[in-house]
C-alpha cells in the first residue's frame, strides 16, 4: 500500500506540492520535489487561489516522459487536490507539467520530481 507523507516544508520526505496562482502566474512549492521513500503518494494541492482547479478534461499533472514509476494520477472531486503514486525505484529526475484553469485557457508550469531511488 502507498504511504502518504507529510506536507511541503515539514521535514524530510514530504511529498506535498503547493500550487498557487497569483496575478495570472502559476507557481509550485517546492519547484523541485525530492522523493526519498519508496511507494509513496505525491500530492499537489491548489492553495490561496480562489476559482482555480485542476482541469476536468485533461490531466492536471502529466509526466513529460512516461515512466513506470508513476501511476494512478487523479484529481479529487473538488479539483483542488491531485494525487499520483510514485514507486521511486531508481534515482532519476522527472520533468512534469502542472495545469490549472479558472474556466478560461489553462495555465501550465514544468517543475520536476527528483527520485532518490
GICORTA-V325912 format. One record per backbone hydrogen bond with DSSP energy under -0.5 kcal/mol. NH is the residue of the N-H (numbers start at 0). CO is the residue of the C=O. If there is no record, write none. Layout:
NH,CO + NH,CO
This chain:
2,38 + 4,40 + 9,6 + 13,10 + 14,5 + 16,42 + 17,28 + 18,16 + 18,44 + 19,26 + 21,24 + 24,21 + 26,19 + 28,17 + 32,111 + 33,31 + 34,113 + 35,33 + 38,86 + 39,85 + 40,2 + 41,39 + 41,83 + 42,14 + 43,81 + 44,16 + 45,79 + 46,18 + 46,44 + 51,48 + 52,100 + 53,78 + 61,96 + 63,94 + 64,94 + 69,66 + 70,84 + 73,82 + 75,80 + 78,75 + 81,43 + 82,73 + 83,41 + 84,70 + 85,39 + 86,68 + 91,89 + 91,114 + 93,112 + 94,92 + 95,110 + 96,61 + 97,108 + 98,59 + 99,106 + 100,52 + 106,99 + 108,97 + 111,30 + 112,93 + 113,32 + 114,91 + 114,112 + 115,34 + 116,89
